[in-house]
């Protein structure tokens, strides 16, 4: 996949099959669009797929929501997911206040036509673009002949009669509904980070944990609780019981992400790893003391091993 940061270095493609959007999470709905994009491009000799996406997320610019909105994927994760989906060209457009002021007609003329050379545009259900989201499928249908490209809208992707969306996945993760999030994403939710030193209490009770500092502060961290997780470290897939929360039993005052990695005994401070959320086990609880906490942790580990087949 060729990656362009901005449109200045992009050369128009003779048979460009294009879609645009934020693609946060690259969920099942996005995958449906991408599959159709590829299908169209492959049947046209010389056809290439082009995905236009925006960074930072438009909501953080137009609504000054830079702190409140948490994302399902960082730019790096989104790039990797789009590459895995078989996209030929990814154009990351810096989303600025001035860019947000482009009208739908200006976006079409300046970006889709002049910069990209769009021959067919594929958009998702209820997709809007341009200033104040004024552009719509109906607008494109009415004006596509003028701009010289075809337009196709992909129907809403439903899972059990529920429309898939990034906002619904975010809500599910924040409510501890990991099953819905996994179903809508089409894969386990994941996050990556660097291992930092914590209080090292786990070592004293027989469950040393890796304390994860998330790479990107805009990345959504699921609700507090205990999870069964897959751990990816240097390409190796391991298993682990993960805790997100404030550790109330030991008087914790700030939120941490910690994972007890099974059958693993290495010093990895400063190293990088990824965790995949496989199953939500239970909410975070305050126990009467360390003994009760350790008893519960043993049960959590046994349950996680059973879930992961380890």
C-alpha positions in Angstrom: 0.0 0.0 0.0 1.3 3.4 -0.9 0.8 6.0 1.8 0.5 9.8 1.2 0.4 12.4 3.9 -1.6 15.1 2.1 -2.5 15.3 -1.5 0.4 17.3 -2.8 2.6 14.4 -3.9 -0.3 12.2 -5.1 -0.6 11.9 -8.9 -4.1 11.3 -10.3 -4.7 7.7 -11.2 -6.4 6.8 -14.6 -8.9 4.4 -13.0 -9.2 5.5 -9.4 -11.9 3.8 -7.3 -12.2 6.0 -4.3 -13.9 6.2 -0.9 -13.4 8.6 2.0 -14.1 8.7 5.7 -12.6 8.6 9.1 -12.6 4.7 9.2 -12.1 4.7 13.0 -11.7 1.0 14.0 -12.0 -0.2 10.4 -15.1 -2.2 11.6 -17.4 -4.5 9.6 -19.2 -1.6 8.0 -16.0 -0.1 6.8 -14.8 -3.6 5.6 -18.0 -3.9 3.5 -17.1 -0.7 1.7 -13.5 -1.7 1.2 -14.4 -5.1 -0.2 -16.7 -3.4 -2.7 -14.0 -0.9 -3.6 -11.6 -3.7 -4.3 -14.1 -5.7 -6.3 -14.8 -2.7 -8.6 -11.1 -1.9 -9.1 -10.1 -5.4 -9.8 -12.6 -5.8 -12.6 -11.3 -2.7 -14.4 -7.9 -3.2 -16.0 -5.5 -0.6 -14.3 -8.0 0.1 -11.6 -6.6 1.1 -8.2 -8.3 1.7 -4.9 -7.8 5.0 -3.1 -8.9 5.6 0.5 -9.0 9.2 1.7 -9.0 9.5 5.5 -8.5 12.4 7.9 -6.2 13.0 10.8 -6.8 14.2 13.5 -10.4 13.0 13.7 -12.7 15.7 12.4 -14.8 15.9 15.6 -11.7 17.0 17.6 -11.3 20.0 15.2 -14.9 21.1 14.5 -16.2 20.6 18.0 -13.0 21.3 20.0 -13.4 17.8 21.4 -9.7 17.0 21.5 -9.8 15.6 25.0 -13.3 14.0 25.2 -13.3 11.8 22.1 -11.5 8.5 22.4 -10.7 6.6 19.3 -10.8 2.9 18.4 -7.6 3.1 16.3 -4.6 5.3 16.3 -3.4 6.5 12.9 -0.7 3.7 12.8 -3.3 1.0 13.7 -5.8 2.4 11.1 -3.0 2.4 8.5 -2.1 -1.3 9.3 -5.8 -2.3 9.1 -6.4 -0.6 5.8 -3.2 -2.2 4.4 -4.4 -5.6 5.6 -7.7 -5.0 3.8 -5.8 -4.7 0.5 -6.1 -1.0 -0.1 -3.7 0.2 -2.9 -3.4 3.9 -2.0 -4.0 5.6 1.4 -4.2 9.4 1.4 -4.1 10.9 4.9 -5.5 14.4 4.7 -4.6 16.7 7.6 -7.9 17.8 9.0 -7.6 21.5 9.9 -10.1 24.2 10.7 -9.6 25.7 7.2 -10.1 22.3 5.6 -13.3 21.9 7.5 -14.6 25.0 5.8 -14.5 23.5 2.4 -18.0 23.2 0.9 -19.1 19.9 -0.6 -18.6 21.3 -4.1 -15.1 22.5 -3.2 -14.2 19.1 -1.7 -15.4 17.3 -4.8 -13.6 19.6 -7.3 -10.4 20.3 -5.4 -9.8 16.8 -3.9 -11.8 14.1 -5.6 -11.5 15.5 -9.2 -8.3 17.6 -9.4 -6.1 15.8 -6.9 -7.2 12.2 -7.1 -8.8 11.8 -10.5 -11.8 9.9 -9.2 -13.5 7.6 -11.7 -15.9 5.9 -9.3 -16.7 7.0 -5.7 -18.0 4.4 -3.2 -19.5 5.8 0.0 -21.1 4.2 3.0 -24.7 4.4 4.2 -25.7 8.0 5.3 -22.2 9.4 4.6 -21.9 13.2 4.6 -19.0 15.4 3.7 -18.1 19.1 3.2 -18.8 22.1 5.5 -21.5 21.3 8.1 -21.8 17.8 6.5 -23.8 19.4 3.7 -22.8 16.9 1.0 -24.8 13.7 0.7 -25.4 10.7 -1.6 -28.3 12.6 -3.1 -26.1 15.6 -3.8 -23.5 13.4 -5.4 -26.1 11.6 -7.6 -27.3 14.9 -8.9 -23.9 16.3 -9.7 -21.7 13.2 -10.5 -22.2 13.6 -14.3 -20.9 17.1 -14.1 -17.7 16.0 -12.3 -17.2 12.9 -14.6 -17.3 10.1 -12.1 -19.8 7.4 -11.0 -21.2 7.1 -7.5 -22.3 4.1 -5.5 -23.7 3.9 -2.0 -23.1 0.8 0.2 -26.2 -0.2 2.3 -25.8 -0.2 6.1 -24.0 -3.1 7.5 -26.2 -4.8 10.0 -25.3 -7.4 12.7 -28.4 -8.9 14.2 -30.5 -6.0 12.8 -28.3 -3.4 14.4 -26.3 -0.9 12.3 -22.6 -1.1 12.8 -20.9 2.2 13.7 -17.7 3.4 15.4 -19.8 5.3 18.0 -21.7 2.1 19.0 -18.5 0.2 19.3 -17.0 2.9 21.6 -20.1 2.9 23.7 -20.0 -0.9 24.0 -16.4 -0.9 25.1 -17.1 1.8 27.7 -20.0 -0.2 29.1 -18.0 -3.5 29.4 -19.9 -5.0 26.5 -16.9 -6.7 24.9 -19.0 -9.2 23.0 -20.8 -6.5 21.0 -17.6 -4.6 20.3 -15.8 -7.8 19.1 -18.8 -8.7 16.9 -19.0 -5.2 15.3 -15.3 -4.9 14.7 -15.0 -8.4 13.3 -12.0 -9.0 15.5 -10.9 -8.5 19.1 -10.3 -4.9 20.2 -6.6 -4.2 20.9 -4.4 -1.5 22.3 -0.6 -1.1 22.4 1.8 0.5 24.8 5.1 0.6 26.6 5.8 -1.3 29.8 6.5 1.0 32.7 7.4 0.4 36.3 4.5 0.3 38.7 4.4 -0.3 42.5 5.5 -3.9 41.8 3.0 -5.2 44.3 2.2 -8.2 42.0 5.6 -9.6 42.5 5.0 -9.9 46.3 1.8 -11.8 45.9 2.9 -14.2 43.1 1.3 -12.4 40.2 3.8 -10.0 38.6 2.1 -7.8 36.1 3.3 -5.7 33.2 2.0 -2.1 33.6 1.1 -0.7 30.2 1.3 3.0 29.3 -0.8 3.4 26.2 1.0 4.9 23.2 -1.6 7.5 22.2 -3.7 9.4 24.8 -6.6 9.6 22.3 -6.9 5.8 22.2 -10.0 4.4 23.9 -9.3 2.3 27.0 -12.3 0.0 27.7 -14.2 0.1 31.0 -12.6 -0.9 34.3 -12.7 -4.6 34.9 -10.8 -7.9 34.5 -10.3 -9.4 31.0 -9.0 -12.5 29.4 -6.4 -11.2 26.9 -4.0 -12.3 24.2 -0.6 -10.6 24.5 1.6 -10.0 21.5 5.2 -9.4 22.4 7.9 -9.4 19.7 5.7 -11.3 17.3 4.9 -14.0 19.9 1.3 -14.6 21.0 1.0 -15.2 24.8 -1.9 -15.3 27.2 -2.7 -13.1 30.1 -5.3 -11.9 32.7 -5.6 -8.1 32.4 -6.9 -5.6 34.9 -8.0 -2.1 34.2 -8.9 0.1 37.1 -7.7 2.0 40.2 -6.8 -1.1 42.4 -9.1 -0.1 45.3 -8.1 -3.1 47.5 -4.6 -1.6 47.9 -5.6 2.1 48.0 -4.9 2.9 44.4 -5.6 6.5 43.3 -5.1 6.5 39.6 -6.2 4.2 36.7 -3.7 1.6 35.5 -3.7 -1.1 32.8 -1.9 -4.3 34.0 -1.6 -7.7 32.6 -0.3 -10.9 34.2 1.4 -12.8 31.3 1.2 -16.5 31.6 4.4 -18.6 31.7 6.5 -15.5 31.2 9.5 -14.4 33.2 11.4 -11.6 31.5 12.3 -8.0 32.4 10.5 -6.0 29.7 10.5 -2.4 31.1 10.6 0.0 28.2 9.5 -2.7 25.8 6.4 -2.5 23.6 3.5 -4.9 23.5 -0.1 -5.2 22.2 -3.0 -6.7 24.1 -6.2 -8.1 22.5 -9.3 -8.1 24.6 -10.8 -11.6 24.3 -13.4 -11.8 27.0 -14.7 -9.6 29.8 -14.6 -11.6 33.1 -15.9 -9.3 35.8 -16.0 -5.8 37.2 -13.2 -4.4 39.3 -14.0 -5.1 43.0 -12.6 -3.9 46.4 -11.7 -6.9 48.6 -11.3 -7.1 52.3 -7.6 -7.7 52.1 -4.7 -9.1 50.0 -5.6 -12.7 50.8 -9.1 -12.3 49.3 -7.6 -10.5 46.3 -5.1 -13.3 45.7 -7.8 -15.9 45.9 -9.9 -14.1 43.3 -6.8 -13.5 41.0 -6.2 -17.3 41.1 -9.8 -17.8 39.9 -9.4 -15.2 37.2 -6.2 -16.8 35.9 -7.8 -20.3 35.9 -10.8 -18.9 34.0 -8.7 -17.0 31.5 -6.5 -20.1 30.8 -9.7 -22.1 30.1 -11.0 -19.4 27.7 -7.7 -19.1 25.9 -7.1 -22.9 25.9 -3.8 -22.5 27.8 
